[in-house]
Amino acid sequence: MQLRTVLAAVLLLSALVTPAAAAAPGDLLSSREVAWHPEPLRTLPAPVKAYDIRYRSTSATGAGTVVSGMVLVSPLPWPNGPRPVVAYAMGTQGLADRCAPSRQLQNGTEVEIAFLAHAMFQGWAVAVTDYEGLGTPGDHTYAVARSEGRALLDVARAAGSVPGLSKDAPVGVFGYSQGGQAASSAAEQWRSYAPDVNVVGVAAGGVPADLAAVAKFNDGNAGSGLVFAAAAGYASAYPELPLADVLTARGKQVVDRIRSSCVAEIALVAPFTRLDALTTRPDVIRDPLWQKRLRENTLGSVKPAAPVYLYHGTLDELIPFSVGQELRSRWCSLGADVQWTPLPLAGHIAAVSAWGTNAMSWLGDRFAGRVTRPNC
């Protein structure tokens, strides 16, 4: 009788263990069909199959994680082999779980809906990642390229287990701003991390490829809230980084508010405030520990194995145009297939508003097997 009790307890504990520990990266852990809405009034018809998912991924430090996301499947027929999948990385949504793309898609509040709709009208599927810690327990590892790229590749893997989709499907990777960072990181990590994913092209815009340079540019400016958000994201990904112990009382309040905010609120938390004004010692991110982790997540040192479409506004007020130029130069020097499009006089939002559908159409050319036009 005692042995039966012990065995029963062991079996119960085994059932309660999170599946992420035993699953492989990209394994679909759960999926449920949900309603999604292209606008907040929920009046427009949306005959798209939508699946709220949880899947296994890998953190920046190599630990197993559970990430949430959403897979949208176009109602249009696709007779020519497996339906293409766009692995979609959203731009900055915020750090609070309520900001997660999968939640906003169900609420009709996602601002990037036009690009998703474009994909639906082409007959494709879209797999959207919420990123690590956004929509799931734990803090969002905002702006950490390694984590973002893995979450994006793994949502493409997980999509292959959704009804009507195939693990052999051609995959196009799309992202702008934070999403562009994720897409670019996925391009660099693809061959080493997820060679089983059939990536045919990567479209990335407004890429914060060098976060140290982006932080310096925004420190004390209108985008300073994003600097604090990135600091919080890095501290979540890498607990050894000094942040909490060097924040002033006001600094702790600012970071706490940012961790509970979506992107529009982040912009209002502490605009035009320097990081030094919120810390007990200057130049915190010049600490060797910070510099090491920032270097690890700087893009441009690995040749993307898939073709890349890269675009950037020349008047980008958040991510300097020079950062995009440098990424293009580095990839070109490595022999990558890069089509570079500078957008004259375009700021950060204007660039994606004007050119996001063109980037999607470029992915359509990759799905169709058309030749690329690199311009290195």
C-alpha positions in Angstrom: 0.0 0.0 0.0 2.8 2.4 0.9 4.6 1.6 -2.4 1.4 2.4 -4.3 1.1 5.7 -2.6 4.7 6.6 -3.4 4.2 5.6 -7.1 1.0 7.6 -7.3 2.8 10.7 -5.9 5.7 10.3 -8.4 3.2 10.1 -11.3 1.3 13.1 -10.1 4.5 15.2 -9.8 5.6 14.1 -13.3 2.3 15.3 -14.7 2.7 18.7 -13.1 6.2 19.3 -14.5 6.2 22.0 -17.2 6.4 20.4 -20.7 9.0 22.9 -21.8 11.8 21.0 -20.0 11.2 17.8 -22.0 10.1 19.3 -25.3 12.4 20.3 -28.2 12.6 23.9 -29.4 9.7 24.6 -31.7 7.4 21.9 -30.2 3.8 23.0 -30.0 2.8 22.7 -26.4 -0.8 23.9 -26.7 -3.2 25.3 -29.3 -6.7 26.5 -29.2 -8.8 28.1 -31.9 -9.9 31.6 -31.0 -11.6 34.6 -32.5 -9.4 37.4 -33.8 -10.4 40.9 -34.8 -8.9 43.4 -37.2 -10.3 46.4 -35.4 -11.5 47.2 -31.8 -15.2 47.5 -32.6 -15.2 43.9 -33.8 -17.7 44.7 -36.6 -15.6 43.7 -39.7 -15.8 40.0 -40.8 -12.6 38.0 -40.1 -13.1 34.6 -41.7 -9.5 33.6 -40.8 -8.6 30.6 -38.7 -6.8 31.9 -35.6 -4.9 29.7 -33.1 -3.6 30.9 -29.8 -0.5 28.8 -29.1 2.2 28.0 -26.6 5.5 26.5 -27.8 8.9 25.7 -26.6 11.9 28.0 -27.3 15.3 28.9 -26.0 16.4 31.9 -23.9 19.4 34.0 -24.7 21.4 32.0 -22.2 20.3 28.6 -23.6 17.5 27.7 -21.1 14.3 26.2 -22.2 11.3 28.6 -22.2 7.6 28.6 -23.1 6.6 31.4 -25.5 3.1 32.3 -26.6 1.9 33.5 -30.0 -0.8 33.3 -32.6 -1.1 31.5 -36.0 -3.4 32.9 -38.6 -4.4 30.8 -41.6 -5.9 32.4 -44.7 -9.3 31.1 -45.8 -8.2 31.3 -49.4 -7.2 28.0 -51.1 -3.5 27.3 -51.7 -3.2 24.5 -54.3 0.5 24.8 -55.0 2.1 22.6 -52.3 2.4 23.5 -48.6 0.8 26.9 -47.7 3.6 29.5 -47.2 4.1 30.8 -43.6 5.3 34.3 -42.7 7.1 34.2 -39.3 6.1 37.6 -38.1 7.9 39.6 -35.5 6.0 42.7 -34.2 7.6 46.0 -33.5 7.7 47.2 -29.9 4.4 46.3 -28.1 5.5 47.0 -24.5 6.6 45.0 -21.5 3.3 44.1 -19.9 1.6 40.8 -20.7 -1.5 42.7 -21.8 0.6 44.2 -24.7 1.3 40.7 -26.2 0.5 40.6 -29.9 -1.7 37.5 -29.5 -3.8 39.3 -26.9 -4.1 42.5 -29.0 -5.1 40.5 -32.1 -7.9 39.0 -30.1 -8.9 42.4 -28.8 -8.7 44.1 -32.2 -6.0 46.6 -31.0 -3.0 45.4 -33.0 -1.6 48.3 -35.0 0.3 46.1 -37.6 -2.9 44.5 -38.8 -2.5 45.9 -42.3 0.5 43.7 -43.0 -1.2 40.6 -41.6 -4.2 41.3 -43.8 -1.9 41.6 -46.8 -0.6 38.1 -46.0 -4.1 36.7 -45.6 -5.2 38.1 -49.0 -2.2 36.3 -50.6 -3.4 33.0 -49.2 -0.5 32.6 -46.7 -0.4 31.8 -43.1 1.2 34.0 -40.5 2.9 32.8 -37.3 3.3 35.7 -34.8 5.6 35.4 -31.8 4.8 37.2 -28.5 8.6 36.9 -27.7 10.0 35.5 -24.4 8.2 36.7 -21.3 5.4 38.7 -23.1 2.1 36.9 -22.5 3.7 34.2 -20.4 5.2 34.1 -16.8 8.4 36.0 -16.3 9.6 39.4 -17.6 9.8 40.3 -21.2 13.4 40.1 -22.5 12.9 43.2 -24.6 15.5 44.1 -27.3 17.6 41.0 -26.6 18.3 39.8 -30.2 19.3 36.3 -29.4 16.1 35.5 -27.5 14.0 37.2 -30.1 15.5 35.4 -33.1 15.0 32.0 -31.5 11.4 32.8 -30.5 10.8 33.8 -34.1 12.3 30.7 -35.7 10.6 28.5 -33.1 7.1 29.9 -33.9 7.7 29.0 -37.5 8.5 25.4 -36.3 5.4 25.3 -34.1 3.2 26.6 -36.9 3.9 23.3 -38.8 1.8 21.5 -36.2 -1.3 23.7 -36.7 -4.1 22.2 -38.8 -3.7 22.8 -42.5 0.0 23.8 -42.3 3.1 21.8 -43.0 6.6 21.6 -41.4 8.0 21.6 -44.9 6.3 24.9 -45.8 8.4 27.7 -47.2 8.9 30.4 -44.5 9.4 34.1 -45.0 10.6 36.1 -42.0 9.2 39.6 -41.5 9.8 42.3 -38.9 10.2 46.0 -38.4 11.9 47.9 -35.5 12.1 45.4 -32.6 10.6 43.0 -35.1 13.4 43.9 -37.5 15.9 43.1 -34.8 14.2 39.7 -34.3 14.1 39.0 -38.0 17.7 39.9 -38.5 18.7 37.8 -35.5 16.7 34.9 -37.0 18.6 35.4 -40.3 21.9 35.1 -38.5 20.9 32.2 -36.2 18.9 30.2 -38.8 21.6 27.7 -40.0 23.0 27.1 -36.5 19.7 27.0 -34.5 16.9 25.9 -36.8 18.2 24.5 -40.1 15.1 22.4 -40.4 13.0 25.5 -41.0 12.6 26.2 -44.8 13.5 29.9 -44.7 13.4 31.4 -48.2 13.8 35.0 -47.3 14.0 37.6 -44.6 12.5 41.1 -44.8 13.7 43.5 -42.0 13.3 47.2 -41.6 14.4 49.9 -39.1 16.7 47.4 -37.5 18.3 48.4 -34.1 21.3 46.2 -35.0 23.7 47.9 -32.6 21.8 48.5 -29.4 24.6 50.4 -27.7 24.6 53.0 -30.5 20.8 53.2 -30.4 20.8 53.7 -26.7 23.4 56.5 -27.0 21.3 58.2 -29.7 18.1 58.1 -27.6 19.5 58.8 -24.2 17.9 62.0 -23.0 15.7 62.3 -26.1 12.1 61.6 -26.9 12.9 57.9 -27.1 14.5 57.7 -23.7 11.7 55.4 -22.4 12.8 52.8 -24.9 16.3 53.0 -23.4 15.0 52.2 -20.0 12.8 49.4 -21.5 15.8 47.9 -23.2 17.8 48.1 -19.9 14.9 46.3 -18.1 14.8 43.7 -20.9 18.5 42.9 -20.7 18.4 42.7 -16.9 15.6 40.1 -17.3 17.6 38.1 -19.8 20.9 38.4 -17.9 20.4 38.5 -14.1 24.1 39.2 -13.6 23.8 42.7 -15.1 23.8 45.5 -12.6 20.6 47.5 -12.8 18.3 47.1 -9.8 21.1 47.7 -7.4 22.2 50.9 -9.2 18.8 52.6 -9.7 17.8 55.6 -7.6 14.4 55.5 -6.0 12.9 57.4 -9.0 14.8 55.1 -11.3 13.1 52.1 -9.7 9.7 53.8 -10.1 10.4 54.5 -13.8 11.5 50.9 -14.5 8.5 49.4 -12.6 6.1 51.6 -14.6 7.7 50.6 -17.8 7.5 46.9 -17.0 3.7 47.4 -16.6 3.3 49.5 -19.7 2.6 49.2 -23.4 4.5 51.1 -26.0 2.4 54.3 -26.1 2.6 54.5 -22.3 6.3 53.9 -22.2 6.9 57.0 -24.4 5.2 59.1 -21.6 7.0 57.6 -18.6 10.2 59.6 -18.6 10.8 61.4 -21.9 14.0 63.4 -22.4 15.5 61.8 -19.3 19.1 60.5 -19.3 19.9 57.1 -17.8 22.5 58.7 -15.6 19.7 60.7 -13.9 18.1 57.5 -12.7 21.2 55.6 -11.5 23.6 56.0 -8.5 26.6 55.8 -10.8 27.3 57.1 -14.3 27.7 55.1 -17.5 26.1 52.0 -16.2 25.9 50.3 -19.6 29.7 50.8 -20.0 30.2 48.3 -17.3 32.1 45.3 -18.7 29.2 42.9 -18.0 26.8 45.1 -19.9 29.3 45.6 -22.8 29.8 41.8 -23.1 26.0 41.1 -23.4 25.5 44.1 -25.8 28.2 42.8 -28.1 26.7 39.3 -28.0 23.5 40.8 -29.4 25.0 43.2 -31.9 24.0 42.1 -35.4 26.2 42.0 -38.5 28.9 39.4 -37.6 27.2 36.3 -39.1 26.3 36.0 -42.8 22.6 35.3 -43.3 22.2 32.2 -45.3 18.9 33.3 -46.7 18.3 36.4 -49.0 17.6 39.6 -47.0 15.5 42.6 -47.9 16.7 45.5 -45.7 15.1 49.0 -45.6 15.5 52.0 -43.4 14.3 55.6 -43.3 17.0 58.2 -43.8 15.4 60.5 -41.1 14.7 57.8 -38.6 14.4 59.6 -35.3 14.6 56.5 -33.1 17.1 54.1 -34.8 19.8 56.1 -36.6 20.0 55.5 -40.4 23.7 54.9 -39.9 23.0 51.8 -37.8 21.0 50.3 -40.7 23.8 51.3 -43.2 26.4 49.6 -41.0 24.3 46.4 -40.8 24.0 46.4 -44.6 27.8 47.0 -45.0 28.7 44.2 -42.6 26.4 41.6 -44.2 27.6 42.6 -47.7 31.2 42.3 -46.7 30.4 38.7 -45.6 28.9 37.9 -49.0 25.3 37.9 -48.1 22.4 38.3 -50.6 21.1 41.7 -49.5 18.7 44.1 -51.3 19.1 47.4 -49.5 16.5 50.2 -49.8 17.1 53.5 -48.1 13.9 55.6 -47.9 14.7 59.3 -48.3 13.2 61.7 -45.8 11.3 58.9 -44.0 11.1 58.8 -40.2 10.7 55.6 -38.2 6.9 55.1 -38.5 6.7 56.6 -42.0 9.3 54.1 -43.3 7.2 51.0 -42.4 3.9 52.7 -43.3 5.2 53.5 -46.8 7.3 50.3 -47.4 6.0 47.5 -45.2 3.7 46.1 -47.9 6.6 46.2 -50.4 8.7 44.1 -48.0 5.8 41.6 -47.8 5.6 41.6 -51.6 9.3 40.8 -51.7 8.6 37.7 -49.5 5.9 36.8 -52.1 8.6 36.8 -54.8 10.6 34.4 -52.6 7.6 32.1 -52.2 7.2 32.2 -56.0 10.8 31.2 -56.6 11.8 34.4 -58.4 15.4 35.5 -58.5 16.7 38.1 -56.0 18.2 41.4 -56.9 21.0 42.0 -54.4 22.6 45.5 -54.6 25.7 45.2 -52.4 
